[in-house]
């Protein structure tokens, strides 16, 4: 089977999954207990008809099937509605928070992949030694740490006790009117702690998977043949071990990249970082249906696309997958 035929067979299930996610996304938040107007209209002096007028304005008084048809129509027109709390278009709000999340998770993802891959490769190659034991213990330790707990520890030590880095936010107040260098410096200071937390939480799984994959590859006959021919260790690792051991890691990277677009909700909440993860947390508390639907739709699409790209890339790396 050619790569294009394989791609066509993978695209159809992705489209079906997308429509199923849209339906689930709509029903899930409408099934949540509570009502957004219960939180917005707490003033006893509010006119009795205000609730009815707001429900009609947002289309929440229509039958559920009618709301779903409007929802489908709005999705394909790029209109995800208006936030009940922020009073701005959901598309603009989600896009702004998504950019902030990408600014945070991109360096953390790159660092965790690079460090985890290097540590896992060396641990697998030097299996049975002290380095492997230390790498396994360290990887299991950081992988088991809750992100919110590690974030609070970092804030307490580095922000509160030492005062080296800011404890929350993305930039300091009033930094929009300063020079570019000062703005980037302030941005980097705010990003340092949450980036390190995310990196530590993510790299453990990459190291563990890579180490196991390297050990499996080292047991193959072609590795023994390469050693028998007298190839140097660096050449064997680079040309034979690393490339073949990387295949399982590609799947994990693709899955994590798709999920990471949803933001590290725990990390963003602990550091009060204005990303899409914190937006979801706040919107759940306020029952802001439009924002929740828009945010989860963006996450779902990113996961589906990431899985599709991973499948295609995996098939490109390993022709056996296509057959």
Residue frames relative to the residue before (quaternion, step in Angstrom):
aa qw qx qy qz dx dy dz
X 1.0000 0.0000 0.0000 0.0000 0.00 0.00 0.00
X 0.4089 -0.7245 0.5001 0.2404 3.57 -0.85 0.96
X 0.6705 -0.5113 0.3598 0.3994 3.54 -1.29 0.36
X 0.6501 0.5162 -0.3252 0.4529 3.61 1.00 -0.78
X 0.6442 0.5052 -0.3231 0.4748 3.61 1.00 -0.77
X 0.6362 0.5216 -0.3211 0.4691 3.55 1.02 -0.81
X 0.6468 0.5262 -0.3143 0.4539 3.58 0.99 -0.87
X 0.6492 0.5176 -0.3201 0.4562 3.58 0.97 -0.86
X 0.6660 0.5008 -0.3057 0.4607 3.58 0.99 -0.78
X 0.6798 0.4710 -0.2928 0.4799 3.59 1.13 -0.54
X 0.6123 0.5706 -0.3576 0.4144 3.63 1.10 -0.57
X 0.6371 0.5560 -0.3389 0.4124 3.61 0.93 -0.85
X 0.6786 0.4526 -0.3185 0.4829 3.67 0.79 -0.80
X 0.6125 0.5526 -0.3569 0.4383 3.60 1.07 -0.65
X 0.6504 0.5062 -0.3130 0.4720 3.59 1.01 -0.80
X 0.6425 0.5135 -0.3172 0.4722 3.59 0.98 -0.84
X 0.6448 0.5184 -0.3126 0.4667 3.56 0.99 -0.84
X 0.6294 0.5460 -0.3325 0.4418 3.57 1.01 -0.80
X 0.6751 0.4779 -0.3002 0.4751 3.61 0.90 -0.86
X 0.6299 0.5183 -0.3378 0.4696 3.60 1.04 -0.69
X 0.6417 0.5189 -0.3144 0.4691 3.57 1.04 -0.79
X 0.6262 0.5354 -0.3405 0.4531 3.60 1.00 -0.79
X 0.6611 0.4982 -0.3040 0.4715 3.59 0.95 -0.87
X 0.6745 0.4836 -0.2927 0.4749 3.58 0.89 -0.93
X 0.6237 0.5548 -0.3286 0.4418 3.56 1.03 -0.82
X 0.6686 0.4932 -0.2960 0.4713 3.57 0.99 -0.82
X 0.7234 0.4620 -0.2586 0.4431 3.59 0.80 -1.02
X 0.6110 0.6049 -0.3539 0.3682 3.56 1.01 -0.83
X 0.7587 0.3972 -0.2238 0.4653 3.57 0.74 -1.02
X 0.6210 0.5081 -0.3562 0.4788 3.58 1.18 -0.37
X 0.6463 0.5025 -0.3207 0.4763 3.58 1.24 -0.32
X 0.4732 0.6759 -0.4411 0.3531 3.59 1.26 -0.12
X 0.4813 -0.6551 0.4840 0.3240 3.61 -1.00 0.72
X 0.7011 0.4400 -0.3359 0.4496 3.54 -1.16 0.58
X 0.2602 -0.7465 0.5982 0.1313 3.51 -1.36 0.19
X 0.5203 -0.6572 0.4281 0.3378 3.62 -0.84 0.83
X 0.6520 0.5280 -0.3280 0.4342 3.60 1.04 -0.65
X 0.5476 0.5980 -0.4053 0.4222 3.58 1.20 -0.36
X 0.6981 0.4434 -0.2564 0.5002 3.57 1.15 -0.65
X 0.7035 0.4755 -0.2654 0.4568 3.57 1.06 -0.72
X 0.7753 0.3141 -0.1515 0.5266 3.58 1.04 -0.74
X 0.1804 0.8149 -0.5252 0.1660 3.56 0.61 1.12
X 0.5428 0.6291 -0.4004 0.3863 3.58 1.20 -0.35
X 0.3879 -0.7432 0.4880 0.2430 3.64 -0.60 1.06
X 0.6281 0.5413 -0.3436 0.4409 3.60 1.19 -0.34
X 0.4466 0.6971 -0.4529 0.3309 3.57 1.28 -0.06
X 0.5193 -0.6452 0.4552 0.3268 3.63 -0.88 0.89
X 0.5857 -0.6190 0.3888 0.3501 3.61 -0.99 0.81
X 0.7104 0.4787 -0.2754 0.4362 3.60 1.02 -0.69
X 0.4555 0.7110 -0.4429 0.3013 3.58 1.27 -0.13
X 0.6327 0.5369 -0.3370 0.4448 3.58 0.98 -0.81
X 0.6619 0.5051 -0.3027 0.4639 3.59 0.94 -0.88
X 0.6582 0.5143 -0.3099 0.4542 3.56 0.96 -0.88
X 0.6750 0.4812 -0.3028 0.4702 3.61 0.93 -0.84
X 0.6310 0.5254 -0.3373 0.4604 3.58 1.00 -0.77
X 0.6612 0.4888 -0.3055 0.4801 3.58 1.01 -0.77
X 0.6438 0.5373 -0.3270 0.4358 3.59 0.97 -0.82
X 0.7439 0.3701 -0.2084 0.5159 3.58 1.03 -0.77
X 0.5138 -0.6849 0.3963 0.3314 3.61 1.26 0.11
X 0.4580 0.7125 -0.4296 0.3129 3.59 1.22 0.31
X 0.6094 0.5440 -0.3656 0.4461 3.59 1.27 -0.01
X 0.5410 0.6158 -0.4040 0.4060 3.60 1.26 -0.10
X 0.6314 -0.5105 0.4026 0.4227 3.61 -1.21 0.37
X 0.6504 -0.5647 0.3496 0.3686 3.56 -1.15 0.70
X 0.6630 0.5049 -0.3235 0.4482 3.61 0.95 -0.82
X 0.6301 0.5167 -0.3335 0.4741 3.59 1.12 -0.67
X 0.6293 0.5262 -0.3322 0.4655 3.58 1.00 -0.79
X 0.6503 0.5203 -0.3237 0.4490 3.59 1.01 -0.80
X 0.6412 0.5150 -0.3277 0.4650 3.59 0.99 -0.79
X 0.6360 0.5055 -0.3208 0.4869 3.58 1.03 -0.77
X 0.6307 0.5508 -0.3216 0.4421 3.55 1.05 -0.82
X 0.6515 0.5011 -0.3064 0.4803 3.59 0.96 -0.90
X 0.6566 0.5189 -0.3064 0.4537 3.56 0.91 -0.93
X 0.6820 0.4909 -0.2899 0.4581 3.58 0.92 -0.88
X 0.6076 0.5612 -0.3601 0.4314 3.58 1.04 -0.73
X 0.7378 0.4221 -0.2378 0.4701 3.57 0.79 -1.01
X 0.6590 0.4523 -0.3193 0.5091 3.59 1.26 -0.14
X 0.5276 -0.6623 0.3917 0.3599 3.57 1.31 0.03
X 0.5853 0.5590 -0.3698 0.4563 3.58 1.26 0.25
X 0.0956 -0.8240 0.5583 0.0138 3.57 -0.40 1.24
X 0.6599 -0.5347 0.3034 0.4321 3.56 1.23 0.35
X 0.5053 -0.6169 0.5165 0.3120 3.51 -1.43 -0.17
X 0.4866 -0.6601 0.4883 0.2985 3.55 -0.98 0.85
X 0.4501 -0.6960 0.4935 0.2635 3.57 -0.90 0.94
X 0.7244 0.4304 -0.2304 0.4868 3.57 1.11 -0.68
X 0.7722 0.3657 -0.1898 0.4837 3.59 0.77 -1.04
X 0.2885 -0.7983 0.4817 0.2177 3.60 1.27 -0.35
X 0.5801 0.5168 -0.3997 0.4864 3.59 1.05 0.80
X 0.6434 -0.5148 0.3745 0.4253 3.63 -1.18 0.36
X 0.5230 -0.6595 0.4465 0.3036 3.56 -0.93 0.93
X 0.6093 0.5680 -0.3526 0.4264 3.59 1.02 -0.78
X 0.6789 0.4778 -0.2886 0.4770 3.58 0.92 -0.89
X 0.6632 0.5161 -0.3042 0.4487 3.59 0.95 -0.89
X 0.6854 0.4752 -0.2861 0.4717 3.58 0.87 -0.96
X 0.6388 0.5322 -0.3285 0.4480 3.60 0.98 -0.81
X 0.6582 0.5114 -0.3078 0.4588 3.58 0.96 -0.88
X 0.6951 0.4544 -0.2807 0.4813 3.58 0.89 -0.90
X 0.6145 0.5562 -0.3497 0.4367 3.59 1.07 -0.67
X 0.6205 0.5288 -0.3353 0.4721 3.58 1.04 -0.75
X 0.6479 0.5122 -0.3192 0.4647 3.60 0.94 -0.85
X 0.6478 0.5166 -0.3169 0.4616 3.58 0.99 -0.82
X 0.6591 0.5068 -0.3126 0.4594 3.58 0.92 -0.87
X 0.6026 0.5517 -0.3519 0.4569 3.59 1.09 -0.70
X 0.6998 0.4613 -0.2630 0.4778 3.58 1.05 -0.75
X 0.7788 0.4044 -0.2122 0.4299 3.58 0.67 -1.10
X 0.5648 0.6221 -0.4020 0.3638 3.62 1.08 -0.50
X 0.7082 0.4130 -0.2978 0.4891 3.66 0.71 -0.87
X 0.6247 0.5368 -0.3491 0.4469 3.61 1.04 -0.70
X 0.6576 0.5092 -0.3103 0.4603 3.58 0.98 -0.83
X 0.6595 0.5070 -0.3093 0.4609 3.58 0.91 -0.92
X 0.6699 0.5002 -0.3016 0.4583 3.59 0.88 -0.93
X 0.6774 0.4942 -0.3038 0.4524 3.60 0.87 -0.91
X 0.6488 0.5096 -0.3262 0.4615 3.61 1.00 -0.77
X 0.6816 0.4908 -0.2959 0.4550 3.58 0.85 -0.97
X 0.7005 0.4592 -0.2797 0.4692 3.59 0.77 -1.02
X 0.6746 0.5047 -0.3004 0.4472 3.58 0.89 -0.93
X 0.6540 0.5136 -0.3153 0.4572 3.59 1.00 -0.80
X 0.6622 0.4998 -0.3042 0.4681 3.58 0.93 -0.89
X 0.6778 0.4850 -0.2963 0.4665 3.59 0.85 -0.97
X 0.6738 0.4993 -0.3022 0.4531 3.60 0.91 -0.87
X 0.6419 0.5240 -0.3233 0.4570 3.59 1.01 -0.79
X 0.6868 0.4706 -0.2818 0.4770 3.58 0.88 -0.93
X 0.6397 0.5223 -0.3336 0.4547 3.59 1.02 -0.77
X 0.6697 0.4884 -0.3010 0.4716 3.59 0.99 -0.78
X 0.6622 0.5056 -0.3063 0.4604 3.57 0.99 -0.81
X 0.7576 0.3151 -0.1675 0.5465 3.60 1.02 -0.85
X 0.1431 0.8284 -0.5297 0.1131 3.58 1.05 0.76
X 0.7572 0.3553 -0.2867 0.4671 3.52 -1.12 0.80
X 0.6685 0.5004 -0.3010 0.4605 3.58 1.25 -0.19
X 0.7228 -0.4287 0.3221 0.4359 3.52 -1.35 -0.05
X 0.6186 0.5537 -0.3579 0.4274 3.58 1.04 -0.72
X 0.6538 0.5060 -0.3214 0.4617 3.59 0.94 -0.84
X 0.6484 0.5166 -0.3264 0.4540 3.59 0.92 -0.84
X 0.6781 0.4861 -0.2902 0.4687 3.56 0.92 -0.90
X 0.6571 0.5108 -0.3112 0.4587 3.57 1.00 -0.83
X 0.6527 0.5081 -0.3125 0.4671 3.60 0.96 -0.83
X 0.6676 0.5007 -0.3017 0.4611 3.56 0.89 -0.92
X 0.6779 0.4866 -0.2935 0.4664 3.58 0.91 -0.90
X 0.6624 0.5104 -0.3119 0.4510 3.58 0.94 -0.86
X 0.6585 0.4937 -0.3076 0.4775 3.58 0.94 -0.84
X 0.6406 0.5386 -0.3263 0.4394 3.58 1.01 -0.79
X 0.7246 0.4211 -0.2623 0.4783 3.61 0.74 -1.01
X 0.6222 0.5502 -0.3437 0.4382 3.60 1.10 -0.64
X 0.7006 0.4702 -0.2601 0.4695 3.58 1.12 -0.69
X 0.5433 0.6366 -0.4063 0.3667 3.61 1.20 -0.25
X 0.4008 -0.6860 0.5428 0.2721 3.63 -0.89 0.84
X 0.5238 -0.6660 0.4307 0.3108 3.57 -0.86 0.94
X 0.6672 0.5082 -0.3244 0.4373 3.60 0.93 -0.83
X 0.6469 0.5109 -0.3233 0.4647 3.61 1.05 -0.75
X 0.6625 0.4938 -0.3065 0.4726 3.58 0.90 -0.90
X 0.6311 0.5344 -0.3316 0.4540 3.59 1.03 -0.75
X 0.6650 0.4950 -0.3081 0.4667 3.60 0.94 -0.83
X 0.6221 0.5292 -0.3383 0.4675 3.58 1.07 -0.74
X 0.6597 0.5030 -0.3056 0.4673 3.58 0.94 -0.88
X 0.6488 0.5079 -0.3227 0.4657 3.59 0.95 -0.81
X 0.6657 0.5160 -0.3077 0.4426 3.58 0.88 -0.92
X 0.7505 0.4074 -0.2310 0.4662 3.57 0.85 -0.95
X 0.7953 0.3579 -0.1779 0.4558 3.58 0.60 -1.17
X 0.7402 0.3988 -0.2321 0.4890 3.61 1.08 -0.65
X 0.7587 0.3787 -0.2106 0.4864 3.57 0.82 -1.00
X 0.7553 0.3914 -0.2247 0.4752 3.60 0.65 -1.10
X 0.7789 0.3310 -0.1788 0.5018 3.60 0.78 -1.00
X 0.2743 -0.7988 0.4960 0.2016 3.60 1.10 -0.62
X 0.3734 0.7594 -0.4659 0.2587 3.57 1.16 0.51
X 0.8134 0.1383 -0.0355 0.5640 3.59 0.99 -0.80
X 0.5771 -0.5653 0.4472 0.3840 3.60 -1.20 0.44
X 0.4483 -0.7195 0.4758 0.2344 3.55 -1.14 0.68
X 0.8198 0.0941 -0.0149 0.5647 3.60 1.12 -0.42
X 0.7207 0.4634 -0.3267 0.3990 3.53 -1.38 0.19
X 0.4796 -0.6484 0.5098 0.2995 3.51 -1.39 -0.04
X 0.7752 -0.0244 -0.0020 0.6313 3.59 1.18 -0.57
X 0.5653 -0.5799 0.4576 0.3671 3.57 -1.26 0.31
X 0.6267 -0.5500 0.3941 0.3864 3.55 -1.21 0.47
X 0.8253 0.2443 -0.1938 0.4707 3.57 -0.98 0.91
X 0.4701 0.6992 -0.4368 0.3151 3.61 1.24 0.11
X 0.5068 0.6634 -0.4215 0.3540 3.60 1.25 -0.15
X 0.7336 0.4317 -0.2227 0.4753 3.57 1.16 -0.56
X 0.5677 0.5808 -0.3970 0.4275 3.60 1.21 0.28
X 0.6994 -0.4631 0.3384 0.4265 3.55 -1.30 0.01
X 0.6807 -0.5124 0.3451 0.3937 3.53 -1.29 0.41
X 0.6626 0.5177 -0.3164 0.4392 3.59 0.91 -0.90
X 0.6657 0.4900 -0.3016 0.4752 3.59 0.95 -0.86
X 0.6395 0.5266 -0.3270 0.4548 3.57 1.03 -0.78
X 0.6756 0.4868 -0.2957 0.4681 3.60 0.90 -0.91
X 0.6251 0.5356 -0.3343 0.4588 3.57 1.06 -0.72
X 0.6676 0.4831 -0.2940 0.4842 3.57 0.96 -0.86
X 0.6298 0.5302 -0.3267 0.4641 3.58 1.01 -0.80
X 0.6637 0.5108 -0.3010 0.4561 3.58 0.92 -0.90
X 0.6362 0.5289 -0.3280 0.4561 3.58 1.04 -0.77
X 0.6777 0.4808 -0.2880 0.4760 3.59 1.01 -0.80
X 0.6956 0.4847 -0.2748 0.4535 3.59 1.07 -0.70
X 0.5298 0.6910 -0.4048 0.2791 3.59 1.12 -0.60
X 0.7243 0.4515 -0.2710 0.4451 3.61 0.63 -1.04
X 0.7019 0.4368 -0.3102 0.4694 3.68 0.71 -0.86
X 0.6141 0.5448 -0.3556 0.4467 3.61 1.10 -0.60
X 0.6569 0.4993 -0.3094 0.4727 3.58 0.95 -0.86
X 0.6326 0.5309 -0.3330 0.4550 3.59 1.00 -0.83
X 0.6770 0.4855 -0.2930 0.4692 3.60 0.85 -0.94
X 0.6368 0.5384 -0.3278 0.4441 3.58 0.97 -0.84
X 0.6793 0.4887 -0.2896 0.4645 3.57 0.89 -0.95
X 0.6658 0.5105 -0.3097 0.4475 3.58 0.96 -0.84
X 0.7342 0.4488 -0.2363 0.4514 3.59 1.01 -0.80
X 0.6667 0.5720 -0.3352 0.3405 3.59 0.88 -0.88
X 0.5567 0.6378 -0.3926 0.3594 3.60 1.11 -0.56
X 0.6841 0.4845 -0.2959 0.4579 3.58 0.88 -0.92
X 0.6318 0.5225 -0.3429 0.4586 3.61 1.02 -0.72
X 0.6581 0.5093 -0.3129 0.4578 3.59 0.95 -0.85
X 0.6729 0.5035 -0.3027 0.4495 3.59 0.92 -0.88
X 0.6719 0.4880 -0.2987 0.4704 3.58 0.91 -0.91
X 0.6698 0.5012 -0.3060 0.4546 3.59 0.91 -0.89
X 0.6369 0.5291 -0.3324 0.4516 3.57 0.97 -0.79
X 0.6678 0.4915 -0.3013 0.4708 3.60 0.91 -0.89
X 0.6558 0.5140 -0.3111 0.4571 3.56 1.00 -0.83
X 0.6398 0.5190 -0.3221 0.4664 3.59 1.00 -0.80
X 0.6394 0.5227 -0.3270 0.4594 3.59 0.96 -0.83
X 0.6516 0.5071 -0.3160 0.4674 3.61 0.98 -0.79
X 0.6634 0.5019 -0.3086 0.4612 3.59 0.94 -0.86
X 0.6443 0.5435 -0.3272 0.4270 3.60 0.97 -0.82
X 0.6539 0.5123 -0.3175 0.4574 3.59 1.18 -0.41
X 0.5226 0.6482 -0.4098 0.3725 3.60 1.26 -0.07
X 0.6228 -0.5860 0.3819 0.3504 3.56 -1.17 0.63
X 0.6592 0.5268 -0.3418 0.4137 3.60 0.93 -0.76
X 0.5855 0.5400 -0.3837 0.4674 3.63 1.19 -0.34
X 0.6410 0.5072 -0.3214 0.4781 3.57 0.99 -0.79
X 0.6320 0.5271 -0.3301 0.4623 3.58 1.05 -0.75
X 0.6540 0.5121 -0.3144 0.4595 3.58 0.95 -0.87
X 0.6499 0.4982 -0.3195 0.4768 3.59 1.01 -0.76
X 0.6504 0.5257 -0.3188 0.4460 3.57 1.01 -0.83
X 0.6589 0.5029 -0.3080 0.4669 3.58 1.12 -0.60
X 0.5267 -0.6748 0.3879 0.3419 3.58 1.27 -0.06
X 0.3097 0.7551 -0.5217 0.2484 3.61 1.16 0.45
X 0.5320 -0.6225 0.4713 0.3276 3.54 -1.14 0.65
X 0.6401 -0.5497 0.3761 0.3829 3.54 -1.20 0.58
X 0.6566 0.5238 -0.3235 0.4357 3.57 0.90 -0.89
X 0.6556 0.5056 -0.3121 0.4661 3.59 1.03 -0.77
X 0.6423 0.5198 -0.3232 0.4613 3.59 1.00 -0.81
X 0.6626 0.4976 -0.3069 0.4681 3.58 0.93 -0.90
X 0.7117 0.4768 -0.2682 0.4407 3.58 0.84 -1.00
X 0.8012 0.3543 -0.1630 0.4538 3.58 0.74 -1.06
X 0.7936 0.3142 -0.1524 0.4983 3.58 1.06 -0.61
X 0.7454 0.4168 -0.2343 0.4646 3.58 0.76 -1.03
X 0.7212 0.4906 -0.2802 0.4010 3.57 0.60 -1.18
X 0.6907 0.4987 -0.2995 0.4296 3.58 0.77 -0.99
X 0.7086 0.4439 -0.2682 0.4785 3.59 0.92 -0.84
X 0.6648 0.4985 -0.3093 0.4625 3.59 1.04 -0.70
X 0.5919 0.6147 -0.3559 0.3809 3.58 1.20 -0.45
X 0.5245 0.6847 -0.4041 0.3046 3.61 1.15 -0.53
X 0.6914 0.4452 -0.3164 0.4730 3.68 0.75 -0.83
X 0.6275 0.5504 -0.3390 0.4341 3.57 1.10 -0.67
X 0.5796 0.5903 -0.3737 0.4195 3.58 1.12 -0.64
X 0.6439 0.5217 -0.3161 0.4619 3.58 0.98 -0.85
X 0.6734 0.4937 -0.2952 0.4644 3.58 0.89 -0.92
X 0.6419 0.5208 -0.3251 0.4594 3.58 0.97 -0.82
X 0.6578 0.5192 -0.3121 0.4475 3.57 0.94 -0.88
X 0.6596 0.5018 -0.3056 0.4688 3.57 0.94 -0.88
X 0.6896 0.4892 -0.2902 0.4482 3.58 0.88 -0.94
X 0.6259 0.5339 -0.3467 0.4506 3.59 1.00 -0.75
X 0.6498 0.5142 -0.3200 0.4593 3.57 0.98 -0.79
X 0.7001 0.4610 -0.2711 0.4731 3.56 0.92 -0.89
X 0.6360 0.5626 -0.3349 0.4085 3.57 1.03 -0.76
X 0.5406 0.6074 -0.4108 0.4124 3.60 1.16 -0.45
X 0.6098 0.5570 -0.3394 0.4503 3.56 1.19 -0.53
X 0.5168 -0.6587 0.4120 0.3596 3.53 1.22 -0.10
X 0.4278 -0.6496 0.5553 0.2944 3.53 -1.18 0.56
X 0.2774 -0.8168 0.4786 0.1639 3.55 0.15 1.33
X 0.6727 0.4965 -0.3133 0.4504 3.59 0.86 -0.89
X 0.6886 0.4813 -0.2890 0.4590 3.58 0.83 -0.97
X 0.6745 0.4909 -0.3021 0.4613 3.59 0.89 -0.90
X 0.6475 0.5124 -0.3249 0.4611 3.59 1.04 -0.68
X 0.6613 0.5104 -0.3089 0.4548 3.59 0.91 -0.91
X 0.7622 0.3545 -0.1912 0.5067 3.58 0.94 -0.89
X 0.3858 -0.7350 0.4715 0.2978 3.62 1.29 0.15
X 0.2810 0.7760 -0.5080 0.2466 3.54 1.01 0.87
X 0.3902 -0.7658 0.4624 0.2179 3.62 -0.69 1.05
X 0.2864 0.7529 -0.5363 0.2520 3.56 0.56 1.19
X 0.7136 -0.4498 0.3104 0.4383 3.54 -1.29 -0.01
X 0.5831 0.5768 -0.3766 0.4306 3.60 1.14 -0.48
X 0.6777 0.4554 -0.2862 0.5015 3.59 0.93 -0.85
X 0.5943 0.5595 -0.3642 0.4485 3.59 1.09 -0.65
X 0.6406 0.5100 -0.3202 0.4765 3.59 0.99 -0.80
X 0.6436 0.5319 -0.3156 0.4508 3.58 0.94 -0.89
X 0.6900 0.4682 -0.2780 0.4768 3.58 0.90 -0.92
X 0.6711 0.5135 -0.3008 0.4421 3.59 0.98 -0.83
X 0.5948 0.5438 -0.3642 0.4667 3.60 1.13 -0.57
X 0.6680 0.5094 -0.3031 0.4499 3.57 0.96 -0.87
X 0.7586 0.3663 -0.1953 0.5022 3.61 1.06 -0.72
X 0.3886 -0.7378 0.4649 0.2975 3.61 1.31 0.02
X 0.2678 0.7644 -0.5364 0.2371 3.56 0.98 0.86
X 0.2581 -0.8354 0.4657 0.1363 3.56 0.25 1.35
X 0.6714 0.5267 -0.3151 0.4153 3.57 0.80 -0.98
X 0.6755 0.4825 -0.2918 0.4752 3.58 0.94 -0.88
X 0.6461 0.5206 -0.3238 0.4545 3.58 0.95 -0.83
X 0.6622 0.4953 -0.3056 0.4721 3.58 0.92 -0.87
X 0.6731 0.4960 -0.3011 0.4586 3.58 0.93 -0.84
X 0.6681 0.5020 -0.3035 0.4577 3.58 0.95 -0.88
X 0.7046 0.4513 -0.2754 0.4733 3.58 0.85 -0.91
X 0.5854 0.5484 -0.3755 0.4643 3.59 1.13 -0.50
X 0.6486 0.5114 -0.3113 0.4700 3.58 0.97 -0.87
X 0.6543 0.5047 -0.3127 0.4684 3.58 0.98 -0.83
X 0.6674 0.5169 -0.3026 0.4425 3.57 0.90 -0.96
X 0.6510 0.5064 -0.3163 0.4687 3.57 0.94 -0.88
X 0.6557 0.5134 -0.3185 0.4529 3.59 0.94 -0.83
X 0.6500 0.5084 -0.3215 0.4645 3.61 1.01 -0.78
X 0.6615 0.5051 -0.3080 0.4608 3.59 0.94 -0.91
X 0.6678 0.4918 -0.3005 0.4711 3.58 0.92 -0.91
X 0.6468 0.5213 -0.3206 0.4551 3.59 0.97 -0.86
X 0.6510 0.5075 -0.3151 0.4684 3.59 0.98 -0.81
X 0.6502 0.5175 -0.3141 0.4592 3.57 0.98 -0.86
X 0.6664 0.4909 -0.2995 0.4746 3.58 0.89 -0.93
X 0.6379 0.5287 -0.3260 0.4553 3.58 1.01 -0.79
X 0.6398 0.5246 -0.3226 0.4597 3.59 0.97 -0.85
X 0.6815 0.4865 -0.2881 0.4647 3.55 0.93 -0.93
X 0.6615 0.4997 -0.3056 0.4683 3.58 0.97 -0.84
X 0.6295 0.5314 -0.3239 0.4652 3.57 1.06 -0.78
X 0.6583 0.5003 -0.3051 0.4724 3.57 1.00 -0.85
X 0.6275 0.5277 -0.3305 0.4675 3.58 1.13 -0.65
X 0.6873 0.4787 -0.2838 0.4668 3.59 0.96 -0.85
X 0.7988 0.1670 -0.0579 0.5751 3.57 0.98 -0.89
X 0.3021 -0.7914 0.5029 0.1716 3.65 -0.13 1.21
X 0.5466 0.6224 -0.4074 0.3846 3.62 1.15 -0.44
X 0.5942 0.5892 -0.3660 0.4073 3.58 1.08 -0.64
X 0.6557 0.5275 -0.3163 0.4379 3.60 0.99 -0.80
X 0.7370 0.3995 -0.2240 0.4971 3.59 1.16 -0.49
